[in-house]
Amino acid sequence: MKKERPVLFPEFENNNALPREKMKISLKDLTLGHIYKIGEPSSLHYQHISPVINSEENNISKLEDFSKIEGVMIKVTSILQMVNGNKIAVLMPYKSELILNTYEKIFAHLENSVTSSEIVSLDLETIKL
């Protein structure tokens, strides 16, 4: 019986994949019109990306459905400056389809979503598309 060789780093099995550190973007790199990807949630649900601009309006059932957006390609269409000083990015899908067949656009707290890697750069495989 022949032994199988163990895969030491399965996340790098595909040579087109970028390491997680390379997928992180800085706040100054996030610009209008560029295409990004929704990363992993920073906790059980997305804390800084929401289907509504006022994140206090979210309920648990919305958040459970909304956690399925991981990996969706999005485009930054505008950045809003709120009265309290926060910047909110308006994100629309890269292609003209709705996000989760429901949302035309979603909103992200700019600083927190970038630092928590809820918005990441595209990997090499996705860029080819």
Backbone as ProteinMPNN parsed JSONL, in Angstrom:
{"seq_chain_A": "MKKERPVLFPEFENNNALPREKMKISLKDLTLGHIYKIGEPSSLHYQHISPVINSEENNISKLEDFSKIEGVMIKVTSILQMVNGNKIAVLMPYKSELILNTYEKIFAHLENSVTSSEIVSLDLETIKL", "coords_chain_A": {"N_chain_A": [[0.844, -1.18, 0.0], [0.599, 2.153, -0.905], [1.767, 5.15, 0.505], [0.099, 8.252, 1.043], [1.066, 11.533, 0.23], [1.133, 14.094, 2.598], [-0.667, 17.194, 2.546], [0.802, 20.101, 3.244], [0.291, 22.896, 3.378], [-2.678, 23.655, 2.676], [-4.068, 25.919, 1.825], [-2.399, 27.108, 0.029], [-2.297, 25.414, -2.053], [-3.4, 25.838, -4.559], [-1.757, 27.679, -6.875], [-2.516, 30.181, -7.652], [-3.72, 31.478, -5.593], [-3.668, 34.033, -3.15], [-1.785, 34.758, -0.176], [-3.368, 35.384, 2.981], [-2.44, 37.748, 4.205], [-1.617, 39.273, 2.04], [-3.984, 39.837, 0.806], [-5.216, 41.726, 2.332], [-6.213, 45.104, 2.493], [-5.263, 48.547, 2.617], [-6.589, 51.494, 4.168], [-6.207, 53.743, 2.578], [-5.987, 52.596, 0.092], [-8.505, 51.891, -0.718], [-10.587, 52.896, -3.091], [-12.836, 54.864, -5.116], [-14.788, 53.228, -7.59], [-13.128, 51.016, -7.886], [-12.71, 47.437, -7.792], [-13.511, 45.043, -5.387], [-13.566, 42.338, -2.983], [-15.871, 40.645, -0.871], [-14.83, 39.714, 2.264], [-14.179, 37.332, 4.92], [-16.548, 37.121, 7.653], [-16.107, 39.239, 10.517], [-16.871, 38.312, 12.973], [-19.387, 36.164, 14.215], [-21.364, 37.14, 12.514], [-21.396, 39.636, 9.894], [-20.038, 42.557, 11.049], [-19.523, 45.135, 10.219], [-20.487, 45.527, 7.71], [-23.509, 46.071, 6.085], [-26.964, 45.644, 5.076], [-28.482, 47.905, 5.268], [-28.205, 51.458, 5.812], [-28.233, 52.425, 8.391], [-27.023, 50.709, 10.92], [-28.239, 49.871, 13.256], [-30.749, 49.052, 12.669], [-30.756, 46.421, 11.941], [-31.823, 43.016, 12.226], [-31.664, 39.732, 13.721], [-32.465, 37.677, 11.927], [-32.114, 38.849, 9.412], [-29.358, 39.197, 9.465], [-28.393, 36.567, 9.528], [-29.076, 35.562, 6.989], [-27.646, 37.392, 5.507], [-25.033, 36.705, 5.946], [-24.193, 35.087, 3.941], [-22.862, 36.391, 1.922], [-20.174, 36.204, 1.548], [-17.296, 36.359, -0.435], [-18.44, 37.634, -2.599], [-18.094, 39.727, -5.399], [-17.581, 43.176, -5.371], [-18.19, 46.671, -6.096], [-16.972, 49.861, -5.276], [-19.074, 52.496, -5.095], [-19.709, 54.995, -4.021], [-18.717, 57.219, -1.364], [-19.852, 58.132, 1.715], [-19.952, 60.86, 3.951], [-20.727, 60.942, 7.22], [-22.688, 62.716, 9.739], [-21.599, 62.342, 12.263], [-18.948, 61.967, 11.676], [-18.106, 59.511, 10.741], [-17.243, 57.448, 7.932], [-19.03, 56.057, 5.33], [-19.098, 53.487, 3.027], [-20.637, 52.959, -0.07], [-21.582, 50.082, -1.586], [-21.855, 48.257, -4.531], [-22.894, 45.436, -6.495], [-20.424, 43.87, -8.606], [-21.113, 42.833, -11.108], [-24.21, 43.265, -12.876], [-26.168, 42.084, -11.281], [-28.351, 41.389, -8.47], [-27.341, 41.479, -5.014], [-27.42, 38.568, -3.217], [-29.847, 38.124, -4.452], [-31.55, 40.089, -3.544], [-30.592, 42.603, -2.562], [-29.774, 45.737, -3.876], [-27.726, 47.472, -3.305], [-25.201, 47.649, -0.769], [-23.955, 48.635, 2.466], [-20.992, 49.805, 4.058], [-19.081, 50.366, 6.953], [-16.413, 52.315, 6.579], [-13.676, 52.471, 7.666], [-13.644, 50.463, 9.699], [-14.502, 48.111, 8.351], [-12.457, 47.655, 6.553], [-10.158, 47.354, 8.187], [-10.892, 45.091, 9.637], [-10.859, 43.158, 7.738], [-13.196, 42.55, 6.333], [-13.688, 43.544, 3.891], [-11.76, 42.788, 1.159], [-8.905, 42.612, -1.086], [-8.926, 41.492, -4.516], [-8.134, 38.107, -5.354], [-5.554, 36.462, -7.307], [-6.729, 34.593, -9.017], [-9.373, 35.442, -9.28], [-9.04, 37.925, -10.437], [-8.47, 37.339, -13.059], [-10.914, 36.824, -14.192]], "CA_chain_A": [[0.0, 0.0, 0.0], [1.397, 3.35, -1.056], [1.375, 6.24, 1.387], [-0.197, 9.53, 0.401], [1.843, 12.655, 0.729], [0.233, 15.074, 3.225], [-0.626, 18.558, 2.049], [1.203, 20.898, 4.398], [-0.39, 24.175, 3.379], [-3.733, 23.498, 1.668], [-4.51, 27.199, 1.28], [-1.5, 27.476, -1.051], [-2.31, 24.329, -3.032], [-3.631, 26.521, -5.826], [-0.718, 28.697, -6.961], [-3.108, 31.481, -7.946], [-4.26, 32.072, -4.38], [-2.774, 34.911, -2.409], [-1.888, 34.592, 1.267], [-4.329, 36.284, 3.609], [-1.824, 39.04, 4.472], [-1.54, 40.02, 0.787], [-5.329, 40.218, 0.405], [-5.625, 42.871, 3.128], [-5.997, 46.392, 1.858], [-5.205, 49.646, 3.575], [-7.68, 52.44, 4.016], [-5.934, 54.645, 1.456], [-6.112, 51.844, -1.163], [-9.917, 51.745, -1.063], [-10.951, 54.06, -3.891], [-14.075, 54.766, -5.879], [-14.746, 52.552, -8.872], [-12.328, 49.797, -7.877], [-13.445, 46.21, -7.493], [-13.008, 44.308, -4.228], [-14.308, 41.128, -2.661], [-16.297, 40.549, 0.513], [-14.034, 38.719, 2.965], [-14.857, 36.575, 5.966], [-17.106, 37.96, 8.719], [-15.174, 39.44, 11.62], [-17.359, 37.484, 14.08], [-20.406, 35.253, 13.699], [-21.995, 37.858, 11.406], [-20.671, 40.832, 9.48], [-20.286, 43.641, 11.992], [-19.303, 46.45, 9.629], [-21.162, 45.57, 6.414], [-24.925, 45.946, 6.398], [-27.849, 45.953, 3.945], [-29.089, 49.222, 5.499], [-27.177, 52.42, 6.195], [-28.259, 52.514, 9.843], [-26.812, 49.322, 11.328], [-29.088, 49.516, 14.4], [-32.013, 48.509, 12.163], [-30.596, 45.003, 11.604], [-32.274, 42.005, 13.159], [-30.888, 38.497, 13.609], [-32.816, 36.913, 10.727], [-31.449, 39.503, 8.283], [-27.922, 38.966, 9.553], [-28.091, 35.178, 9.182], [-29.11, 35.476, 5.53], [-26.635, 38.283, 4.962], [-23.69, 36.125, 6.095], [-23.891, 34.306, 2.736], [-22.275, 37.247, 0.892], [-18.725, 36.036, 1.496], [-16.755, 36.082, -1.755], [-19.116, 38.407, -3.639], [-17.298, 40.83, -5.933], [-18.309, 44.425, -5.231], [-17.531, 47.88, -6.579], [-17.246, 51.025, -4.433], [-19.701, 53.495, -5.952], [-19.607, 56.307, -3.376], [-18.338, 57.238, 0.048], [-20.657, 59.147, 2.391], [-19.44, 61.391, 5.212], [-21.86, 61.098, 8.124], [-22.607, 63.865, 10.64], [-20.722, 62.008, 13.385], [-17.576, 61.834, 11.195], [-17.863, 58.2, 10.136], [-17.361, 57.346, 6.485], [-19.762, 54.867, 4.921], [-18.918, 53.163, 1.615], [-21.779, 52.351, -0.74], [-21.045, 48.997, -2.39], [-22.8, 47.629, -5.448], [-22.269, 44.248, -7.094], [-19.575, 44.117, -9.771], [-21.985, 42.584, -12.253], [-25.479, 43.967, -12.679], [-27.158, 41.275, -10.574], [-28.56, 41.784, -7.079], [-26.62, 40.719, -4.0], [-28.341, 37.594, -2.607], [-31.129, 38.292, -5.145], [-32.388, 40.98, -2.76], [-30.048, 43.934, -2.297], [-29.144, 46.439, -4.986], [-26.484, 48.007, -2.758], [-24.983, 47.419, 0.654], [-23.193, 49.717, 3.072], [-19.907, 49.339, 4.926], [-18.314, 51.359, 7.702], [-15.191, 52.263, 5.789], [-12.46, 52.153, 8.427], [-13.759, 49.189, 10.42], [-14.618, 46.966, 7.445], [-11.147, 47.409, 5.949], [-9.227, 46.84, 9.201], [-11.305, 43.755, 10.074], [-10.777, 42.314, 6.531], [-14.485, 42.191, 5.76], [-13.49, 43.887, 2.481], [-10.387, 42.417, 0.807], [-8.59, 42.754, -2.503], [-9.181, 40.296, -5.316], [-6.996, 37.201, -5.505], [-5.109, 36.372, -8.692], [-7.672, 33.795, -9.798], [-10.559, 36.258, -9.538], [-8.663, 39.024, -11.317], [-8.486, 36.834, -14.434], [-12.295, 36.786, -14.692]], "C_chain_A": [[0.889, 1.243, 0.0], [0.87, 4.46, -0.149], [1.099, 7.496, 0.569], [0.64, 10.62, 1.038], [0.888, 13.677, 1.354], [0.42, 16.459, 2.595], [-0.356, 19.462, 3.244], [0.458, 22.224, 4.491], [-1.493, 24.147, 2.319], [-4.2, 24.825, 1.079], [-3.616, 27.679, 0.146], [-1.393, 26.373, -2.097], [-2.505, 24.891, -4.438], [-2.628, 27.675, -5.899], [-1.265, 30.083, -7.247], [-3.617, 32.182, -6.699], [-3.207, 32.932, -3.699], [-2.879, 34.603, -0.925], [-2.795, 35.671, 1.853], [-3.741, 37.673, 3.861], [-1.783, 39.899, 3.211], [-2.924, 40.49, 0.344], [-5.842, 41.422, 1.195], [-5.338, 44.142, 2.357], [-5.911, 47.452, 2.941], [-6.328, 50.624, 3.246], [-7.456, 53.372, 2.829], [-6.045, 53.939, 0.105], [-7.562, 51.703, -1.622], [-10.373, 53.004, -1.795], [-12.222, 53.792, -4.687], [-13.846, 54.061, -7.204], [-13.932, 51.278, -8.905], [-13.163, 48.616, -7.417], [-12.744, 45.474, -6.363], [-13.872, 43.08, -4.013], [-14.699, 41.181, -1.187], [-15.508, 39.412, 1.158], [-14.862, 37.961, 3.988], [-15.452, 37.525, 6.997], [-16.12, 38.081, 9.875], [-15.626, 38.727, 12.891], [-18.378, 36.51, 13.491], [-21.113, 35.847, 12.477], [-21.097, 39.03, 11.017], [-21.032, 41.973, 10.421], [-20.258, 45.003, 11.319], [-19.886, 46.585, 8.225], [-22.631, 45.26, 6.671], [-25.77, 46.239, 5.158], [-28.55, 47.305, 4.092], [-28.012, 50.168, 6.019], [-27.101, 52.579, 7.711], [-28.177, 51.097, 10.405], [-27.634, 48.922, 12.556], [-30.406, 48.893, 13.956], [-31.938, 47.019, 11.838], [-31.241, 44.118, 12.661], [-31.551, 40.698, 12.843], [-31.215, 37.726, 12.329], [-32.182, 37.523, 9.481], [-29.963, 39.178, 8.284], [-27.548, 37.535, 9.182], [-28.107, 34.978, 7.672], [-27.962, 36.265, 4.912], [-25.225, 37.703, 5.084], [-23.291, 35.277, 4.89], [-23.209, 35.136, 1.648], [-20.767, 37.086, 0.772], [-18.282, 35.653, 0.08], [-17.411, 36.851, -2.891], [-18.207, 39.548, -4.09], [-18.145, 42.101, -5.934], [-17.489, 45.575, -5.787], [-17.932, 49.028, -5.667], [-17.808, 52.113, -5.336], [-19.677, 54.888, -5.34], [-19.198, 56.133, -1.928], [-19.066, 58.413, 0.685], [-19.975, 59.571, 3.689], [-20.641, 61.651, 6.114], [-21.634, 62.294, 9.049], [-21.643, 63.591, 11.79], [-19.271, 61.787, 12.956], [-17.245, 60.491, 10.573], [-18.011, 58.274, 8.627], [-17.998, 56.008, 6.156], [-19.546, 54.678, 3.418], [-20.189, 52.511, 1.083], [-21.209, 51.348, -1.741], [-22.148, 48.409, -3.257], [-22.126, 46.412, -6.059], [-21.497, 44.604, -8.357], [-20.354, 43.9, -11.062], [-23.353, 43.158, -11.927], [-26.556, 43.131, -11.986], [-27.269, 41.746, -9.121], [-27.72, 40.92, -6.144], [-27.633, 39.872, -3.253], [-29.742, 37.699, -3.206], [-32.08, 39.236, -4.417], [-31.89, 42.414, -2.753], [-29.373, 44.516, -3.525], [-27.804, 47.014, -4.553], [-26.416, 47.681, -1.281], [-24.055, 48.516, 1.157], [-22.145, 49.135, 4.008], [-19.293, 50.521, 5.645], [-16.887, 51.266, 7.19], [-13.978, 51.794, 6.591], [-12.537, 50.768, 9.064], [-13.826, 47.985, 9.487], [-13.29, 46.64, 6.78], [-10.19, 46.806, 6.971], [-9.6, 45.445, 9.682], [-11.306, 42.751, 8.919], [-12.138, 41.797, 6.07], [-14.542, 42.595, 4.291], [-12.027, 43.626, 2.174], [-10.169, 42.639, -0.686], [-8.887, 41.435, -3.216], [-7.943, 39.426, -5.331], [-6.688, 37.064, -6.989], [-6.069, 35.607, -9.573], [-8.893, 34.606, -10.176], [-10.242, 37.396, -10.495], [-8.734, 38.588, -12.777], [-9.883, 36.828, -15.032], [-12.663, 38.05, -15.315]], "O_chain_A": [[1.812, 1.362, 0.806], [-0.338, 4.673, -0.055], [1.752, 7.771, -0.438], [0.884, 10.613, 2.245], [-0.073, 14.089, 0.704], [1.515, 16.83, 2.174], [-1.185, 19.574, 4.148], [0.041, 22.626, 5.577], [-1.268, 24.57, 1.185], [-4.682, 24.856, -0.053], [-4.011, 28.555, -0.623], [-0.493, 26.399, -2.936], [-1.848, 24.462, -5.385], [-2.661, 28.564, -5.048], [-0.544, 31.069, -7.097], [-3.917, 33.375, -6.748], [-2.021, 32.602, -3.678], [-3.95, 34.224, -0.452], [-2.956, 36.743, 1.269], [-4.451, 38.672, 3.746], [-1.902, 41.121, 3.295], [-3.028, 41.449, -0.421], [-6.799, 42.072, 0.775], [-4.334, 44.239, 1.65], [-6.424, 47.272, 4.046], [-6.928, 50.569, 2.173], [-8.41, 53.75, 2.149], [-6.181, 54.601, -0.924], [-7.815, 51.423, -2.794], [-10.527, 54.06, -1.181], [-12.621, 52.646, -4.896], [-12.828, 54.274, -7.861], [-14.033, 50.518, -9.868], [-14.182, 48.774, -6.745], [-11.525, 45.305, -6.384], [-14.801, 42.821, -4.778], [-13.951, 41.698, -0.357], [-15.513, 38.285, 0.663], [-16.092, 37.951, 3.927], [-14.927, 38.62, 7.201], [-15.386, 37.139, 10.176], [-14.822, 38.555, 13.808], [-18.217, 36.079, 12.349], [-21.421, 35.133, 11.523], [-20.155, 39.367, 11.734], [-22.206, 42.313, 10.569], [-20.903, 45.937, 11.796], [-19.787, 47.65, 7.616], [-22.961, 44.31, 7.381], [-25.345, 46.995, 4.284], [-29.15, 47.795, 3.135], [-27.021, 49.726, 6.6], [-26.028, 52.84, 8.256], [-29.163, 50.362, 10.367], [-27.715, 47.734, 12.867], [-31.106, 48.278, 14.76], [-32.953, 46.414, 11.494], [-31.209, 44.435, 13.85], [-30.899, 40.583, 11.805], [-30.308, 37.17, 11.708], [-31.757, 36.794, 8.586], [-29.377, 38.915, 7.234], [-26.495, 37.31, 8.585], [-27.238, 34.293, 7.131], [-27.379, 35.848, 3.911], [-24.312, 38.161, 4.396], [-22.159, 34.797, 4.827], [-22.997, 34.629, 0.546], [-20.142, 37.773, -0.036], [-18.833, 34.732, -0.523], [-16.981, 36.734, -4.038], [-17.623, 40.25, -3.264], [-19.273, 42.111, -6.428], [-16.27, 45.481, -5.932], [-19.105, 49.16, -5.318], [-17.12, 52.602, -6.232], [-19.629, 55.875, -6.075], [-19.316, 55.053, -1.348], [-18.917, 59.554, 0.247], [-19.478, 58.729, 4.437], [-21.481, 62.494, 5.799], [-20.524, 62.82, 9.134], [-20.947, 64.499, 12.245], [-18.436, 61.451, 13.796], [-16.201, 60.349, 9.936], [-18.802, 59.061, 8.106], [-17.565, 54.962, 6.638], [-19.782, 55.595, 2.632], [-20.748, 51.615, 1.717], [-20.447, 51.717, -2.635], [-23.238, 48.102, -2.774], [-20.899, 46.364, -6.132], [-21.867, 45.525, -9.085], [-20.26, 44.697, -11.995], [-23.608, 43.504, -10.774], [-27.741, 43.445, -12.098], [-26.375, 42.424, -8.613], [-27.425, 39.766, -6.453], [-28.604, 40.401, -2.712], [-30.724, 37.392, -2.53], [-33.289, 39.19, -4.647], [-32.678, 43.345, -2.92], [-28.514, 43.883, -4.139], [-26.854, 47.042, -5.335], [-27.436, 47.467, -0.626], [-23.445, 49.237, 0.368], [-22.369, 48.117, 4.663], [-19.014, 51.554, 5.036], [-16.23, 50.238, 7.357], [-13.328, 50.817, 6.218], [-11.588, 49.989, 8.971], [-13.26, 46.937, 9.8], [-13.019, 45.479, 6.475], [-9.482, 45.848, 6.661], [-8.725, 44.684, 10.094], [-11.713, 41.604, 9.107], [-12.222, 40.72, 5.48], [-15.345, 42.058, 3.528], [-11.144, 44.168, 2.839], [-11.117, 42.828, -1.447], [-9.073, 40.398, -2.578], [-6.823, 39.937, -5.321], [-7.471, 37.501, -7.832], [-6.217, 35.928, -10.753], [-9.402, 34.469, -11.288], [-11.098, 37.79, -11.288], [-9.034, 39.408, -13.645], [-10.029, 36.829, -16.254], [-13.788, 38.198, -15.792]]}, "name": "protein", "num_of_chains": 1, "seq": "MKKERPVLFPEFENNNALPREKMKISLKDLTLGHIYKIGEPSSLHYQHISPVINSEENNISKLEDFSKIEGVMIKVTSILQMVNGNKIAVLMPYKSELILNTYEKIFAHLENSVTSSEIVSLDLETIKL"}
